[in-house]
Amino acid sequence: MMMPAMPLMHTNELANVNGAVSEIEKACVPVHDHGFLYGDGVYETVRTYRSRPFYLPGHLDRLARSADAIRLNLPWSRGHIADEVDRTIRAALQADPGYVGEFAIRIMTTRGQGPLGYDPDLCPRPTLVILVTRLRQLSDQDRQAGVAAIISSVRRNPIEALDPRIKSSNLLNNILAAQQARDAGAGEAILFNTAGFLAEGTLTNVFFVKHGRVMTPGLDCGILSGITREIVLELLRSHGLPHEEGSYRREDLLAADEIFLTSTTREIIPVARLEGRVVHPGGRGPITERVQSLFRQRVEAIQEAESESESSRG
């Protein structure tokens, strides 16, 4: 039987484990770390533009909220974590000076090392891991053509079981839904909650358009409010584009004129087909295209402001 190919590791894909930076394949976390044993930890995914982490303060604020929600006391300041992120990015750039792409950054903190058991006092100090990997950026063609998606039979965790607003390392239901998408030849699986209302994708937030109005599930549907989702909502408000947050059934999504997904690494990508049905001829609809353009303008404005701020300090 042919073995699956091992993923290619690059010399500038690095791990920072409690301050020790190494190539990812050489990094180690002890097997008695409760993040490994129980998924007892939280994380954030950040991406770079021009090698700078985007919206890092917002991500670190949410990391702190997630940690507070599971009573994980973080001993590091936000400034320390940001400095470690920057240090790891610089090391990645130095490892391959010719690299011209961007990075995906995963910031994880776990309960830490300790004996078997659920008592948090078994772990005297949390573990901090920062992964810096090459980002596979979507092409303009990808942004126009979009992806195929399915509606998963897997339900989103109810708030009463595990609050989805906590960005925790417990992702098995997302993994099961992603397996369904892969089996169907789709790029994303969309989950509904246990009450039958639209929630989110395995890696994305979901927006859809009907009669020119943009709709997205509200937080009470049991979703994680992604950073990109929040930016999109602010852009819709500031540009006077009709939109709402609410509760939507399967038939609402299937009747959509346009559907698009948002995430940190994918930005904004249209859904070309849902359950095998063409959503919008050509993949991307006009409102999706407008939102993509507004988001790109916002990214460029933030980059310019950061560059000016650095120049004034220098």
N, C-alpha and C positions, 0 to 999 in steps of 0.2 A: 504494500500500500504506500502511495506517495505521501510523504510528510508535507504539511503546509509550509510555505516559505516563511522564514523568520523575518519580522519587520526590520527594515534597514535602519540602523542607528548611525547618526552623524556625530562627528567629533564635537560639534557645537551644540549638541543636545545634552543639557546638564541638569544635575540634581543638587539641590542645597538641602542637606539634612542637618538640622540644628547647627547651621553655620559652616558645615564642611561641604565644599563644592567638589563634585567629581562628575565624570561621564555617567550618564544614567545607568548603563548596564553594570557599573561598578558600585553604585550606591546601595546601601543596605539599611533596612529597618528591622529591629529585633522581632522575632516571631511572637514574643510576649507583649508587643505593643498592642494596646486595646483597640487601636484603629484597625489593625490586621485581624485580631481575634473576633471583634464584635461590630466592626464598622462604626465604632464610637468616635466620631470626629465630624468636622465640617470643612468645607472647601469653597474656593472661588476660582473661576476661570477668567483670566484677563488676556487681552491681546495687545500687541504693539502696533503703532503706526510710526513709521520712521524710527523704529527701535525704541520708542518711548511707550510705556504702559498707558493704556487709555482708560480714563475714568477710575484710576486706581483708588483715590480716596473713597469713592462711592462703593467700590468692591470691598474695601477694608472695613467700611462702616457695616456693610451687610455681613461680613465675616464675623464681626464682633457681635452683631445681633443674633446670628445663628449660634455662636458659642454661648452667649448668655442664655439662650433658650434651652440648651441642654446642660446648663450649669457647669460649663467648662470655663474655668478662670484662666484667661490668657495672661502670662507674665510679661509679654512683650508689648511695647507701645506700637501704635500704628506707624510712627516714624521709623522704628527699628525694622518692622516688616518691610516697609517701603524701601529702606536702605538695602536690605538683603535681596529684594527683588532686583533693584538696580545693579547691585554687585554681581548677581548671577547673570543678568543680561550682558553686562560688560565682559564677563568671563567668556560668555558664548560668542560675543563678537570678536574677542581676541583669539579664540580657538580657531575661528575661520574668518579672517579679515576680508575674504572675497565674497562672503555671503551677502546678498542684496535683498533677501526676503524679510518677512516679519516672523514674530514668535508668538506662540500660544504659551501662556503661563498659568500653571495650576498651583494655587496656594492652599496647602492643607495643614490643618492642625488636629491632632488626635489627643485622646485622654493621656496617652503616654504609656510607658512601660510599667508592668505590674503583674502580680500573680493572677491566676484565673479567678474570675468573680466579677460581679457587677458593681461592687462598692467603689465609687469614684476615689475614695481615700486610698485605695490600693495603688494608685498611680500618683507619685509625688510631684511629677512635672510633665506638662504636655510636650508633645513632639511637634516640631515645625518643619514642614517639607515644602520646598519650592521647586517645581519642575519647569524647565524652559525648553520647549521643543519647537521645531520648525512648523510654521503655520502653512497649511495648504490653502492658499487664497483662491477664492472663486474668480473665474474669468468673467468678462463682460457677457460672454455667451451664456455662462451658467446663470448669471443674474437675470437674463432675459428668458431663457428657456425654462428655468425652474426645475423642480424635482417632482417625482411621483410620491404620493403619500397614501397610507391606508388608515382606516379607523380600527384601532386595536381592540381586542376583546378584554385586554388587561385594563383594570380600572385604576385611576389615580388614587393614591393613599388618601383616605379621609382625614380631615383635620383631627378628628377624635382619636385616630390611631397613631399617626405620625404627621405632624403639621407640615404640609409641603412648603410652607414659607421658610422652613429651616432648610438651608442648603447642606444636607447631611450626606455622609458617605454611604448611607443605606439606599442603594440604587437598584435593587434586584427587580422591582417591578418595571423600571425603565429598561433594564436589560432584556427582560422577557418580551416587552413590547417591541424593542428594537429587533429581536430575533424574528418576530412575526413580519416586520417590515422587510427584513432581508429575505425571508422565505418567499415573500410576494414580489421581490425585485423592486422594492420601493426604497426611497431615501429617508423617509421619516414615518413614524407611527404617531397618530394623534389619539390621546387618551381622553375619556370622559370620566367623570367622578361617579361615585356609587349611587348618586341620585339621578344619573343619566344626563347630566349637563356637561357641556364642553369644558375641558380643563386646559391641557397643554400637550405639546409634543414631548418626546423622550429627551430632546436636547433644546427645545425651542418653545417660545410662546407663540400663540396662534391669533391671527387677525383674519377677518373676512369682510368682504364688501358686498352690500346689497343695495341696489338703487342709489349708488353714490355715497352711502353711509358706511363708515368703517366701524366694525364691531369687534370686541375682544372680551373674553371672560373676565368678570370681576374677581377680586381677591377672595371673595367669599365662596367662590367655586373650588377653592383649594388649590391655588396655583402659586408658584414662585414668581414673584414679579421681577423679571429679568431687567438688568440695567438697560439693555437696548429697548425693551418694551417701554420702560419709563421715558426714555428719550423720544421714542416715537409718539407716545401720548402727548408729551410736551410740545412736539412739533405740530401735531394735529391741532392742539389748542391754539398755539401762537399763530398759525396760518389760517385759522378759521375753517378748517376742514371738518365736516359733520362726522361725529363719532360718538360712541357710547361704550360703556362697560356694563355687562349684564350676564344673564343666564340663558344659554342657548342649547337647543336640542340637536340631535343628529340631523333631522330634516332641515334645520336652519343652515347648517354647514353644507349639506349636500346641494342646497339651492343657491349657494353663493355665486355671485358674478366674478369675484376674485378672492383668492386666499393667499396670504403671505405669512411667512414664519420669520421670527426674529431671534437672534442669539448673538452672543459676543463674538464668536468666531465666524459665523456665517453672515453676520449683519442682517440684511433683509433679503429674503429669497422667495420667489413666488412658488406656489404649488401648481404645477401644470396639470396634474391628473390626481383625482381623489377617488379611491376605490375603482380605478380603471376608467373613470369618466373625465373627459376633458373639462377643465374648469373655465379656462379662457383661451380662445384660439390664439396660438402663438406663444402661449405660456404666461407672459407678463401683461397685466392689464394696466390701464392708464393711471389709476390711483396708486397701484403698487409702484409704478415707475416714478410717480411724483414723490412718494415717500422715500424711495431709494435716493433720489436726487437731493431732497431736503436733508436726509441723514448724512450724505456725503459732504454737503455744505457745512453741516454742523461739525463734523470731524475736522474739516480743513480749518474752520474758524478756531476750534480749540487748539489745534496744532500751532496755528499762527500766534495765538495768545500766549501759549507756553513758550514759544521761541522768543517772543518779545520780552516776556518775564525773565527768561534766562539771560538775555542780552543786557537788560537793565541791571541785573544782579552782577553781571560780569564786568 
